[in-house]
Amino acid sequence: MSLAQRLSAALLGSLVVAGLLTTPGTASARTQECGAPQRLGQFPSHPKVDNRFFPLVPGTEYTLKGTVGGASHTVRTTVTDLTKVVDGVRTIVVLDEDLDGKVLAEAELAMFAQDLGGTVWALGEYPEEYENGEFAGAPSVWVSGTAGARAGIAMLARPALGTPAYLQGLAPKIAFEDCGQVLKTNQRVCVPVNCYDGVLVIDEWAPNDPEGGHHQKFHAPGVGIVQVDAAGDVNPEVLSLVSYRHLGPNALAKARARALALDEHGYQVSPNVFGRTSPAVPCD
């Protein structure tokens, strides 16, 4: 369940041993929890996410391609021009569409907001799953402030080596808990789109899913996620950024329509969780 996934270097599986703790700069397979939820900060009345490692500019579309468990996989992420109030916070709505080959496997709305200190928060996800392109359910919905779920940190304001692990989101009802920690800084990474310097690598894992191993997500300054590598994952996801563009009015309108349709369907599928949020509306 994540927000728009990532991209091309050698797998680090040989570095991972379940339960092993290592120092920053090496891979690890932590199975312990990553810490207690933090209190939400103060947020602006109009959402804006300009964190240099996690920028969300409305109209931006990222396409990452690679494999999941050896099968062809594509993730298309669109930062919409929609906003939704979650847990009292006005968020930016991001649309993720995952394709296995050319068939839709998952469509997700993810809600993010940046506080006044520069930290980006993840406040909820509505992921629908599909089988052979047909809707199969949405068992992994979580919304901060509902059913015991708590927002988590999507990106630190000032990520640095040695920073303690942090919670990326928590939803006890669905056994969801994601963790992150700064793994490397100032890396150089080349993907099909471009070569990037000053790249930040975040190590991510889920204590409730030890078979999921770890993912290293490479964040290029001013761009966002450009690469995803896997370590110790039974079905590893390895992705690279192959397209990065700003949509024109017509393409953005189509993405907005898909996001609004997903938003509307969410109220029918998950009335007691997603249905507690306000409807997505265009940003002012």
RODO-2510 file (C-alpha; in nm, 4 decimals, decimal comma):
residues 284
     n   res          X          Y          Z
     1     m     0,0000     0,0000     0,0000
     2     s     0,1962     0,2982    -0,0784
     3     l     0,2124     0,5966    -0,2666
     4     a     0,3490     0,5610    -0,5944
     5     q     0,6364     0,3417    -0,6009
     6     r     1,0074     0,3305    -0,7026
     7     l     1,3332     0,2359    -0,8962
     8     s     1,7100     0,0624    -1,0803
     9     a     2,0113    -0,0650    -0,8796
    10     a     2,1244    -0,4114    -0,7708
    11     l     1,9042    -0,5926    -0,5201
    12     l     2,0288    -0,5900    -0,1661
    13     g     1,8862    -0,9231    -0,0540
    14     s     2,2246    -1,0609     0,0439
    15     l     2,2585    -0,7812     0,2975
    16     v     1,9353    -0,8655     0,4777
    17     v     1,8831    -1,1070     0,7620
    18     a     1,5483    -1,1104     0,9408
    19     g     1,5688    -0,9334     1,2738
    20     l     1,9176    -0,7945     1,2160
    21     l     1,9734    -0,4337     1,3162
    22     t     2,2441    -0,2402     1,1360
    23     t     2,3846     0,1075     1,1375
    24     p     2,2590     0,3789     0,9007
    25     g     2,3915     0,3318     0,5484
    26     t     2,3347    -0,0448     0,5358
    27     a     2,0210    -0,2452     0,4663
    28     s     1,8352    -0,4096     0,7538
    29     a     1,5327    -0,6265     0,8125
    30     r     1,3920    -0,4783     1,1290
    31     t     1,0923    -0,6646     1,2623
    32     q     1,0269    -0,4398     1,5613
    33     e     0,7847    -0,1525     1,5565
    34     c     0,9259     0,1794     1,4441
    35     g     0,7953     0,4011     1,7217
    36     a     0,4796     0,5609     1,8534
    37     p     0,2638     0,7878     1,6359
    38     q     0,3575     1,1541     1,6472
    39     r     0,1175     1,4417     1,6909
    40     l     0,0134     1,6168     1,3747
    41     g     0,1727     1,9572     1,3292
    42     q     0,0082     2,2804     1,2202
    43     f    -0,0975     2,3049     0,8580
    44     p    -0,1727     2,5900     0,6181
    45     s    -0,5322     2,6526     0,5152
    46     h    -0,4402     2,5851     0,1514
    47     p    -0,2408     2,2643     0,0992
    48     k     0,1035     2,2919    -0,0548
    49     v     0,3714     2,0208    -0,0593
    50     d     0,7101     2,1552    -0,1665
    51     n     0,9446     1,9386     0,0414
    52     r     1,2493     1,9026    -0,1867
    53     f     1,2519     1,5228    -0,1609
    54     f     0,8737     1,4772    -0,1805
    55     p     0,7283     1,7572    -0,3944
    56     l     0,3635     1,7228    -0,4963
    57     v     0,2925     1,9733    -0,7720
    58     p    -0,0632     1,9354    -0,9068
    59     g    -0,0578     1,8093    -1,2633
    60     t     0,2683     1,6148    -1,2275
    61     e     0,2634     1,2570    -1,3574
    62     y     0,5300     0,9967    -1,2733
    63     t     0,5497     0,6589    -1,4470
    64     l     0,7701     0,3874    -1,3023
    65     k     0,8243     0,0540    -1,4700
    66     g     0,9905    -0,2666    -1,3619
    67     t     0,8894    -0,5961    -1,2085
    68     v     0,7063    -0,7311    -0,9058
    69     g     0,8005    -1,0884    -0,8283
    70     g     0,9572    -1,1058    -1,1732
    71     a     0,6389    -1,0010    -1,3578
    72     s     0,6125    -0,6801    -1,5597
    73     h     0,4669    -0,3964    -1,3549
    74     t     0,3902    -0,0277    -1,4102
    75     v     0,2963     0,2388    -1,1563
    76     r     0,1510     0,5642    -1,2797
    77     t     0,1225     0,8367    -1,0146
    78     t    -0,0643     1,1607    -1,0791
    79     v    -0,0693     1,4537    -0,8396
    80     t    -0,4238     1,5762    -0,8903
    81     d    -0,5597     1,9264    -0,8409
    82     l    -0,8053     1,7871    -0,5858
    83     t    -0,8134     1,8350    -0,2111
    84     k    -0,9844     1,6384     0,0672
    85     v    -1,0149     1,7099     0,4396
    86     v    -0,8822     1,4190     0,6486
    87     d    -0,8612     1,4281     1,0293
    88     g    -0,9152     1,8055     1,0172
    89     v    -0,6317     1,8583     0,7677
    90     r    -0,6792     1,9751     0,4083
    91     t    -0,4759     1,7344     0,1977
    92     i    -0,3596     1,6972    -0,1619
    93     v    -0,5059     1,3921    -0,3364
    94     v    -0,2667     1,1681    -0,5307
    95     l    -0,3916     0,9040    -0,7763
    96     d    -0,1865     0,5842    -0,8086
    97     e    -0,2677     0,3317    -1,0815
    98     d    -0,0798    -0,0010    -1,0825
    99     l    -0,0802    -0,2181    -1,3916
   100     d     0,0355    -0,5776    -1,4336
   101     g     0,1301    -0,5702    -1,7976
   102     k    -0,1547    -0,3656    -1,9428
   103     v    -0,4192    -0,4778    -1,6927
   104     l    -0,5191    -0,2574    -1,3977
   105     a    -0,4257    -0,4319    -1,0716
   106     e    -0,4824    -0,1499    -0,8207
   107     a    -0,6114     0,2058    -0,8168
   108     e    -0,5516     0,4158    -0,5088
   109     l    -0,6202     0,7586    -0,3682
   110     a    -0,3530     0,8715    -0,1216
   111     m    -0,3829     1,1877     0,0858
   112     f    -0,0820     1,3987     0,1852
   113     a    -0,0230     1,7329     0,3557
   114     q     0,2848     1,9311     0,4545
   115     d     0,2906     2,1021     0,7929
   116     l     0,4308     2,4476     0,8566
   117     g     0,7650     2,2952     0,9591
   118     g     0,8133     2,1201     0,6247
   119     t     0,7280     1,7616     0,7251
   120     v     0,5042     1,5771     0,4794
   121     w     0,2346     1,3580     0,6343
   122     a     0,0426     1,0616     0,4936
   123     l    -0,3145     1,0831     0,6227
   124     g    -0,4851     0,7939     0,4494
   125     e    -0,5191     0,5618     0,1529
   126     y    -0,8114     0,4189    -0,0396
   127     p    -0,6720     0,1331    -0,2543
   128     e    -0,9030    -0,0728    -0,4733
   129     e    -0,7852    -0,4139    -0,5936
   130     y    -0,8728    -0,5680    -0,9296
   131     e    -0,8636    -0,9181    -1,0767
   132     n    -0,8405    -0,9377    -1,4544
   133     g    -0,9295    -0,5706    -1,4587
   134     e    -1,2496    -0,6179    -1,2549
   135     f    -1,3088    -0,4677    -0,9082
   136     a    -1,2318    -0,7276    -0,6400
   137     g    -1,2501    -0,5259    -0,3188
   138     a    -1,0786    -0,2674    -0,1021
   139     p    -0,9617    -0,4454     0,2154
   140     s    -0,6736    -0,2104     0,3006
   141     v    -0,8446     0,1268     0,3464
   142     w    -0,7171     0,3482     0,6267
   143     v    -0,7946     0,7057     0,7217
   144     s    -0,6237     0,8995     1,0000
   145     g    -0,8608     0,9676     1,2893
   146     t    -1,0956     0,6800     1,1993
   147     a    -1,1032     0,3276     1,3483
   148     g    -0,7899     0,3997     1,5515
   149     a    -0,5776     0,4887     1,2485
   150     r    -0,3050     0,7508     1,2827
   151     a    -0,1259     0,9639     1,0265
   152     g     0,2422     0,8981     0,9603
   153     i     0,5413     1,0809     0,8178
   154     a     0,5849     1,0514     0,4403
   155     m     0,9014     1,2663     0,4397
   156     l     1,0962     1,4383     0,7133
   157     a     1,1482     1,8114     0,6882
   158     r     1,5246     1,7656     0,7273
   159     p     1,6162     1,4009     0,6624
   160     a     1,9631     1,3072     0,7854
   161     l     2,1638     0,9959     0,8666
   162     g     2,1184     0,8897     1,2256
   163     t     1,7574     1,0077     1,2423
   164     p     1,5512     0,7502     1,4350
   165     a     1,3057     0,5299     1,2480
   166     y     0,9634     0,6876     1,2127
   167     l     0,6066     0,5717     1,1639
   168     q     0,4667     0,6213     0,8135
   169     g     0,1103     0,5265     0,9038
   170     l    -0,0809     0,3072     1,1475
   171     a    -0,4192     0,1339     1,1211
   172     p    -0,4647    -0,1414     1,3831
   173     k    -0,7956    -0,2651     1,2402
   174     i    -0,6235    -0,3833     0,9216
   175     a    -0,2857    -0,4634     1,0840
   176     f    -0,1237    -0,1841     0,8837
   177     e     0,1988    -0,0306     1,0118
   178     d     0,4660     0,1135     0,7843
   179     c     0,8069     0,2337     0,8988
   180     g     1,0865     0,4361     0,7433
   181     q     1,4412     0,5479     0,8182
   182     v     1,7070     0,7430     0,6327
   183     l     1,9465     0,4898     0,4803
   184     k     2,1775     0,6983     0,2584
   185     t     2,2206     1,0575     0,1472
   186     n     2,3926     1,2378    -0,1414
   187     q     2,3732     0,9439    -0,3810
   188     r     2,3981     0,9540    -0,7605
   189     v     2,1318     0,7535    -0,9418
   190     c     2,0704     0,7069    -1,3136
   191     v     1,7296     0,5956    -1,4438
   192     p     1,5823     0,6082    -1,7958
   193     v     1,4580     0,9652    -1,7482
   194     n     1,7812     1,1211    -1,6212
   195     c     2,0773     1,0980    -1,3836
   196     y     2,0279     1,2643    -1,0461
   197     d     2,2699     1,3822    -0,7780
   198     g     2,2012     1,4452    -0,4097
   199     v     1,9568     1,1536    -0,3951
   200     l     1,8115     1,0521    -0,0582
   201     v     1,7485     0,6810     0,0097
   202     i     1,4770     0,5821     0,2562
   203     d     1,4587     0,2259     0,3893
   204     e     1,0970     0,1176     0,4401
   205     w     0,9448    -0,1918     0,5992
   206     a     0,6251    -0,3223     0,7595
   207     p     0,6690    -0,4989     1,0966
   208     n     0,3447    -0,6916     1,0394
   209     d     0,4671    -0,8249     0,7039
   210     p     0,8156    -0,9753     0,7549
   211     e     0,7919    -1,1620     0,4214
   212     g     0,7630    -0,8221     0,2527
   213     g     1,1244    -0,7476     0,3427
   214     h     1,2429    -0,3927     0,2811
   215     h     1,2167    -0,1398     0,0032
   216     q     1,4756     0,1245    -0,0626
   217     k     1,3126     0,4287    -0,2196
   218     f     1,5352     0,6805    -0,3946
   219     h     1,4167     1,0424    -0,3728
   220     a     1,5772     1,2906    -0,6127
   221     p     1,5703     1,6562    -0,5016
   222     g     1,3019     1,8540    -0,6806
   223     v     1,1566     1,5402    -0,8372
   224     g     1,0590     1,2769    -0,5813
   225     i     1,0840     0,9000    -0,6111
   226     v     1,2937     0,7896    -0,9087
   227     q     1,3847     0,4336    -0,8125
   228     v     1,2681     0,1461    -0,5927
   229     d     1,4805    -0,1523    -0,4938
   230     a     1,3854    -0,4509    -0,2809
   231     a     1,5703    -0,6503    -0,0189
   232     g     1,4515    -0,9713     0,1427
   233     d     1,1079    -0,9530    -0,0244
   234     v     0,9401    -1,2782    -0,1280
   235     n     0,7953    -1,0954    -0,4303
   236     p     1,0423    -0,8101    -0,4802
   237     e     0,9331    -0,4853    -0,6435
   238     v     1,2020    -0,3161    -0,8522
   239     l     1,1011    -0,0024    -1,0436
   240     s     1,2613     0,2837    -1,2361
   241     l     1,1256     0,6200    -1,3427
   242     v     1,0621     0,6089    -1,7182
   243     s     0,8432     0,9193    -1,7570
   244     y     0,8135     1,2451    -1,5662
   245     r     0,5910     1,5179    -1,7069
   246     h     0,3488     1,7973    -1,6275
   247     l     0,0068     1,7277    -1,7742
   248     g    -0,1763     1,9663    -2,0005
   249     p    -0,5342     2,0758    -1,9180
   250     n    -0,7028     1,7891    -2,1063
   251     a    -0,4853     1,5127    -1,9607
   252     l    -0,5205     1,6581    -1,6097
   253     a    -0,8980     1,6744    -1,6516
   254     k    -0,9033     1,3030    -1,7409
   255     a    -0,6915     1,2141    -1,4369
   256     r    -0,9169     1,4278    -1,2181
   257     a    -1,2241     1,2466    -1,3498
   258     r    -1,0689     0,9072    -1,2705
   259     a    -0,9810     1,0247    -0,9188
   260     l    -1,3297     1,1642    -0,8573
   261     a    -1,4892     0,8388    -0,9769
   262     l    -1,2663     0,6450    -0,7377
   263     d    -1,3513     0,8878    -0,4583
   264     e    -1,7246     0,8429    -0,5205
   265     h    -1,6940     0,4649    -0,5304
   266     g    -1,5062     0,4713    -0,2020
   267     y    -1,8112     0,6057    -0,0222
   268     q    -2,0081     0,3016    -0,1369
   269     v    -1,7366     0,0449    -0,0670
   270     s    -1,6042     0,1844     0,2629
   271     p    -1,8794     0,3974     0,4213
   272     n    -1,7499     0,3552     0,7777
   273     v    -1,3873     0,4500     0,7053
   274     f    -1,3347     0,6329     0,3769
   275     g    -1,6928     0,7565     0,4011
   276     r    -1,5945     0,9605     0,7071
   277     t    -1,3864     1,1949     0,4910
   278     s    -1,5230     1,4943     0,3029
   279     p    -1,5621     1,4503    -0,0753
   280     a    -1,2638     1,5433    -0,2903
   281     v    -1,3041     1,8854    -0,4488
   282     p    -1,0868     2,1018    -0,6772
   283     c    -0,8224     2,3072    -0,4976
   284     d    -0,9046     2,6757    -0,4594
***
